[in-house]
Amino acid sequence: MSSHEMQRAESRVRSAQTFKVVVWLAVVAILVVFAFANSTKVDVDWVFNDAEAPLYLVIGASAIAGAILGFIARPSRSE
């Protein structure tokens, strides 16, 4: 692989990484705006208990739980 081809490949990798970061930042920004626009208290029913919490906390906790489960459930990359 020539030096020019190597630079083009590295540039594509950097562009893809930048794109991923921008998409994640956009998703986080939208999530934060949506969550704080919904600050009313809601009932949260657990199996053995129920509680009242601001909707933005419920949305945030659900998003974090979904991200963790998505990370755990993703297929492994074997290289």
Sequence and secondary structure as in RCSB ss.txt:
>XXXX:A:sequence
MSSHEMQRAESRVRSAQTFKVVVWLAVVAILVVFAFANSTKVDVDWVFNDAEAPLYLVIGASAIAGAILGFIARP
SRSE
>XXXX:A:secstr
  HHHHHHHHHHHHHHHHHHHHHHHHHHHHHHHHHHH  SEEEEE SS EEEEEHHHHHHHHHHHHHHHHHHHS 
    
